[in-house]
Amino acid sequence: MAKKKGNHFRGGMSELMRQASRMQRKIEARKEELKAETVDASAGNDQVKAVANGARELVSITIDPELLKGEDLDMVQDLVVAATNAALNKATEMVDAELEKVTGGMKIPGLV
């Protein structure tokens, strides 16, 4: 029975760590790029529109002035919340899908 050399395992672990480090750099670079990309969502038949970026930040809200004339404040606020949540969810989905491309579909705790 042949003995395994300790260096073989270390070399393998060292290579694994290098690959993880490269993947982490790719993930961070892609996250930076995604900050410039936006998604939008709307509520109330497009009367309220929200735009979010890949950093999962709200970029803008647009409210149709006609909505403000006919609806009560509670309804308008509900539509703003709905549009905002939808835009932020889309941003999260976009980021997750893009990072999955970088990782090849692997879910790696601490890297994504």
Protein Blocks (a to p, Z undefined) as FASTA:
>chain_A
ZZddfklmmmmmmmmmmmmmmmmmmmmmmmmmmmmpccdddeehhlaccdddfkopafbd
cddfklmmmpcfklmmmmmmmmmmmmmmmmmmmmmmmmmmmnnopacehjZZ
